[in-house]
Structures are given as structure tokens and as C-alpha cells.
């Protein structure tokens, strides 16, 4: 399995649910069997453009952001951030450039991020670059790991993942690979 067949995505949003306004996208190609990573993508997004494209915000998420580090808040509050439509196109182009030849085989992973990202593409009248049947969810793998006795919370400090969406995606790759390897060992 090549690291170009699986893509881990993490989003920073200002809301909850499938219409959440995206403020940053992080993604990294990876091999779930080994944890090997490939090309990485990170881009903060203009919040106003996310909202203009139909993205929603909610008070609890805004309060959560207000409690984050100055650096985290500053990243998403910069002036002149790219518009959501442009970032979605950039992500699509980047994925196509770095994936295997057949995009219809690309598996896109996330902690329930895929439906938010897919919704953003659709609200922006863009076609998502992956087949809906290739959505993969990290929550499912974590549940499987817990059932195998893997304590993922002790694997890696969550503090290491809070810097931005790319760091969160890398953190999730670590969990998936660790649990994937335990599942394979369990089968043997």
C-alpha cells in the first residue's frame, strides 16, 4: 500500500455540522499500515468567504476558539487569507498532483471531516475530488483499537496536535497506523 492511496484530512471550523464554516484545511497522504507520510497540505481560509459560501458558525465553537493560543487565533484572523473556493480548488489540484493516477481510488480519512469538506465543495458548486464510497472515519478505527486494548490517548500528547489542522491530521495518521498494526498483529 502506497502513501499516495490514503489522504488524512483535518479541518478547523467555526461551527458544527455539515455546514460548518471552514477556517483551515490540513491534509497529508499516508500509508495506514506503516504510518509513512507523503505530501502535506495546509491552508488557512478567509472566514467571511466561508460564511458567504453558506458555512455556518456557532457560539460554542467561537468561545472555544477564544480560549485557544494567541498563535492559533492569529493564524485564522490574518488579513488577506484566500477565499474558500480558491482553497478548495487548490486542495483538489494538490491531491490530483500527489495521488495515484486514479482519483476514484483515493481514500479520504478524517474525524468526521469528510462530510463538512464535501458540503463545502457542494456549496461552492465544485465537485469533490474523491468518491463518496471512499470516505474513511478515524473514529471507527479508534473504537476498534479500544476494543483491542489500544489506549490511543496515551500514544501521543494531544497538545502536539493542537497547533493547526495539518498537525491534527498527522496526529490522526499516528493513531490509524498504530491501531492498523495492532489489528494486523491480532489477526496473525
C-alpha positions as a Markdown table, in Angstrom:
| # | Residue | x | y | z |
|---|---|---|---|---|
| 1 | Unk | 0.0 | 0.0 | 0.0 |
| 2 | Unk | 1.5 | 3.3 | -1.1 |
| 3 | Unk | 1.2 | 6.6 | 0.9 |
| 4 | Unk | -0.5 | 8.1 | -2.1 |
| 5 | Unk | -3.6 | 6.0 | -1.8 |
| 6 | Unk | -4.9 | 7.4 | 1.5 |
| 7 | Unk | -5.3 | 11.0 | 2.5 |
| 8 | Unk | -5.9 | 12.2 | 6.0 |
| 9 | Unk | -7.8 | 15.5 | 6.3 |
| 10 | Unk | -8.4 | 17.7 | 9.2 |
| 11 | Unk | -10.5 | 20.9 | 9.3 |
| 12 | Unk | -10.6 | 23.9 | 11.6 |
| 13 | Unk | -14.1 | 25.3 | 11.6 |
| 14 | Unk | -16.1 | 28.0 | 13.3 |
| 15 | Unk | -19.2 | 25.8 | 13.6 |
| 16 | Unk | -20.5 | 22.3 | 13.9 |
| 17 | Unk | -22.3 | 20.0 | 11.5 |
| 18 | Unk | -22.0 | 19.6 | 7.7 |
| 19 | Unk | -22.4 | 23.3 | 7.0 |
| 20 | Unk | -19.6 | 24.5 | 9.4 |
| 21 | Unk | -17.6 | 27.4 | 8.1 |
| 22 | Unk | -14.1 | 26.2 | 7.4 |
| 23 | Unk | -11.2 | 28.4 | 8.5 |
| 24 | Unk | -8.3 | 26.0 | 7.8 |
| 25 | Unk | -7.6 | 22.7 | 5.9 |
| 26 | Unk | -4.8 | 20.3 | 6.7 |
| 27 | Unk | -4.1 | 17.1 | 4.7 |
| 28 | Unk | -1.4 | 14.5 | 4.4 |
| 29 | Unk | -1.0 | 11.4 | 2.3 |
| 30 | Unk | -0.2 | 8.3 | 4.3 |
| 31 | Unk | 0.1 | 4.6 | 4.4 |
| 32 | Unk | -2.1 | 3.2 | 7.2 |
| 33 | Unk | -0.1 | 0.0 | 7.5 |
| 34 | Unk | 3.1 | 1.8 | 8.3 |
| 35 | Unk | 2.4 | 5.4 | 9.2 |
| 36 | Unk | 4.6 | 6.6 | 6.5 |
| 37 | Unk | 3.5 | 10.0 | 5.3 |
| 38 | Unk | 3.9 | 11.7 | 2.0 |
| 39 | Unk | 3.0 | 15.1 | 0.6 |
| 40 | Unk | 1.3 | 17.6 | 3.0 |
| 41 | Unk | -1.1 | 20.5 | 2.5 |
| 42 | Unk | -2.1 | 23.3 | 4.9 |
| 43 | Unk | -4.0 | 26.5 | 4.2 |
| 44 | Unk | -6.0 | 28.9 | 6.4 |
| 45 | Unk | -9.2 | 30.2 | 4.8 |
| 46 | Unk | -10.9 | 33.6 | 4.9 |
| 47 | Unk | -13.8 | 33.1 | 7.4 |
| 48 | Unk | -16.0 | 35.7 | 5.6 |
| 49 | Unk | -15.7 | 33.8 | 2.4 |
| 50 | Unk | -16.7 | 30.5 | 4.1 |
| 51 | Unk | -19.7 | 32.2 | 5.5 |
| 52 | Unk | -20.6 | 33.8 | 2.2 |
| 53 | Unk | -20.5 | 30.3 | 0.6 |
| 54 | Unk | -23.1 | 29.1 | 3.2 |
| 55 | Unk | -20.8 | 28.0 | 6.0 |
| 56 | Unk | -22.3 | 28.5 | 9.5 |
| 57 | Unk | -20.8 | 29.4 | 12.8 |
| 58 | Unk | -22.0 | 28.7 | 16.3 |
| 59 | Unk | -21.4 | 30.4 | 19.7 |
| 60 | Unk | -19.8 | 27.4 | 21.4 |
| 61 | Unk | -17.2 | 27.0 | 18.7 |
| 62 | Unk | -16.4 | 30.7 | 18.8 |
| 63 | Unk | -16.0 | 30.6 | 22.6 |
| 64 | Unk | -13.7 | 27.6 | 22.1 |
| 65 | Unk | -11.5 | 29.5 | 19.6 |
| 66 | Unk | -11.4 | 32.5 | 22.0 |
| 67 | Unk | -9.7 | 30.1 | 24.6 |
| 68 | Unk | -7.0 | 28.9 | 22.2 |
| 69 | Unk | -3.5 | 30.3 | 22.0 |
| 70 | Unk | -2.8 | 33.7 | 20.5 |
| 71 | Unk | -0.9 | 32.0 | 17.7 |
| 72 | Unk | -3.8 | 29.7 | 16.8 |
| 73 | Unk | -6.2 | 32.6 | 16.8 |
| 74 | Unk | -3.8 | 34.8 | 14.8 |
| 75 | Unk | -3.5 | 32.2 | 12.1 |
| 76 | Unk | -7.2 | 32.3 | 11.2 |
| 77 | Unk | -7.6 | 36.0 | 11.8 |
| 78 | Unk | -4.9 | 37.1 | 9.3 |
| 79 | Unk | -6.0 | 39.6 | 6.7 |
| 80 | Unk | -5.8 | 38.6 | 3.0 |
| 81 | Unk | -6.4 | 34.9 | 3.5 |
| 82 | Unk | -7.5 | 33.1 | 0.4 |
| 83 | Unk | -11.2 | 32.6 | -0.3 |
| 84 | Unk | -12.8 | 29.2 | 0.4 |
| 85 | Unk | -13.5 | 28.5 | -3.3 |
| 86 | Unk | -9.8 | 29.0 | -4.2 |
| 87 | Unk | -8.6 | 26.8 | -1.3 |
| 88 | Unk | -10.9 | 24.0 | -2.3 |
| 89 | Unk | -9.7 | 24.2 | -5.9 |
| 90 | Unk | -6.1 | 24.3 | -4.6 |
| 91 | Unk | -6.7 | 21.2 | -2.4 |
| 92 | Unk | -8.2 | 19.4 | -5.4 |
| 93 | Unk | -5.3 | 20.3 | -7.7 |
| 94 | Unk | -2.8 | 19.3 | -5.0 |
| 95 | Unk | -4.5 | 16.0 | -4.3 |
| 96 | Unk | -4.6 | 15.2 | -8.0 |
| 97 | Unk | -0.9 | 16.1 | -8.4 |
| 98 | Unk | 0.2 | 13.9 | -5.4 |
| 99 | Unk | -2.2 | 11.0 | -5.5 |
| 100 | Unk | -2.0 | 7.8 | -7.6 |
| 101 | Unk | -3.2 | 8.1 | -11.1 |
| 102 | Unk | -6.8 | 7.1 | -10.4 |
| 103 | Unk | -8.5 | 9.6 | -8.1 |
| 104 | Unk | -11.6 | 7.4 | -7.8 |
| 105 | Unk | -9.5 | 5.0 | -5.7 |
| 106 | Unk | -8.3 | 7.7 | -3.3 |
| 107 | Unk | -9.5 | 7.0 | 0.3 |
| 108 | Unk | -10.1 | 10.2 | 2.3 |
| 109 | Unk | -9.9 | 9.9 | 6.1 |
| 110 | Unk | -10.8 | 12.2 | 8.8 |
| 111 | Unk | -12.5 | 12.6 | 12.2 |
| 112 | Unk | -15.9 | 13.2 | 10.6 |
| 113 | Unk | -14.3 | 16.0 | 8.5 |
| 114 | Unk | -15.2 | 14.5 | 5.1 |
| 115 | Unk | -18.9 | 15.4 | 5.2 |
| 116 | Unk | -18.0 | 19.0 | 6.2 |
| 117 | Unk | -15.4 | 19.2 | 3.3 |
| 118 | Unk | -17.8 | 17.6 | 0.9 |
| 119 | Unk | -20.5 | 20.1 | 1.9 |
| 120 | Unk | -18.1 | 23.0 | 1.3 |
| 121 | Unk | -17.4 | 21.7 | -2.2 |
| 122 | Unk | -21.0 | 21.4 | -3.0 |
| 123 | Unk | -22.0 | 24.8 | -1.6 |
| 124 | Unk | -19.2 | 26.3 | -3.7 |
| 125 | Unk | -20.6 | 24.5 | -6.7 |
| 126 | Unk | -17.4 | 22.4 | -7.1 |
| 127 | Unk | -17.2 | 18.7 | -7.5 |
| 128 | Unk | -15.5 | 16.9 | -4.5 |
| 129 | Unk | -12.3 | 15.1 | -5.8 |
| 130 | Unk | -13.0 | 11.8 | -4.1 |
| 131 | Unk | -15.7 | 9.2 | -4.4 |
| 132 | Unk | -18.2 | 9.2 | -1.5 |
| 133 | Unk | -17.7 | 5.5 | -1.1 |
| 134 | Unk | -14.1 | 6.1 | -0.2 |
| 135 | Unk | -14.8 | 8.1 | 2.9 |
| 136 | Unk | -13.0 | 6.7 | 5.9 |
| 137 | Unk | -13.5 | 7.7 | 9.5 |
| 138 | Unk | -10.8 | 7.8 | 12.2 |
| 139 | Unk | -13.5 | 7.4 | 15.0 |
| 140 | Unk | -14.2 | 3.9 | 13.7 |
| 141 | Unk | -10.6 | 2.9 | 13.8 |
| 142 | Unk | -10.2 | 4.3 | 17.3 |
| 143 | Unk | -13.2 | 2.3 | 18.5 |
| 144 | Unk | -11.6 | -0.8 | 17.0 |
| 145 | Unk | -8.4 | 0.0 | 18.8 |
| 146 | Unk | -10.1 | 0.5 | 22.1 |
| 147 | Unk | -11.7 | -3.0 | 21.7 |
| 148 | Unk | -8.2 | -4.4 | 21.1 |
| 149 | Unk | -6.9 | -2.7 | 24.2 |
| 150 | Unk | -5.0 | 0.1 | 22.5 |
| 151 | Unk | -5.1 | 3.3 | 24.6 |
| 152 | Unk | -4.7 | 5.9 | 21.9 |
| 153 | Unk | -5.0 | 8.8 | 24.3 |
| 154 | Unk | -1.6 | 7.8 | 25.8 |
| 155 | Unk | 0.1 | 7.3 | 22.4 |
| 156 | Unk | 0.9 | 10.9 | 21.7 |
| 157 | Unk | 0.2 | 14.2 | 23.5 |
| 158 | Unk | -2.9 | 15.9 | 22.1 |
| 159 | Unk | -1.0 | 19.2 | 22.8 |
| 160 | Unk | 1.3 | 18.3 | 20.0 |
| 161 | Unk | -1.7 | 18.2 | 17.6 |
| 162 | Unk | -3.4 | 21.5 | 18.5 |
| 163 | Unk | -1.2 | 23.9 | 16.5 |
| 164 | Unk | -3.1 | 23.6 | 13.3 |
| 165 | Unk | -5.1 | 21.3 | 11.0 |
| 166 | Unk | -2.1 | 19.7 | 9.5 |
| 167 | Unk | -0.6 | 18.8 | 12.9 |
| 168 | Unk | -4.0 | 17.3 | 13.8 |
| 169 | Unk | -4.0 | 15.3 | 10.5 |
| 170 | Unk | -0.6 | 13.9 | 11.3 |
| 171 | Unk | -1.7 | 13.1 | 14.8 |
| 172 | Unk | -4.6 | 11.1 | 13.4 |
| 173 | Unk | -2.3 | 9.3 | 11.0 |
| 174 | Unk | -0.3 | 8.2 | 14.0 |
| 175 | Unk | -3.5 | 6.8 | 15.6 |
| 176 | Unk | -4.7 | 5.0 | 12.5 |
| 177 | Unk | -1.3 | 3.4 | 11.8 |
| 178 | Unk | -0.8 | 2.3 | 15.4 |
| 179 | Unk | -4.2 | 0.7 | 15.5 |
| 180 | Unk | -4.0 | -0.8 | 12.0 |
| 181 | Unk | -0.7 | -2.5 | 13.0 |
| 182 | Unk | -2.4 | -3.9 | 16.2 |
| 183 | Unk | -5.3 | -5.2 | 14.1 |
| 184 | Unk | -2.9 | -7.0 | 11.7 |
| 185 | Unk | -1.0 | -8.5 | 14.6 |
| 186 | Unk | -4.2 | -9.6 | 16.2 |
| 187 | Unk | -5.2 | -11.4 | 13.0 |
| 188 | Unk | -1.9 | -13.3 | 12.9 |
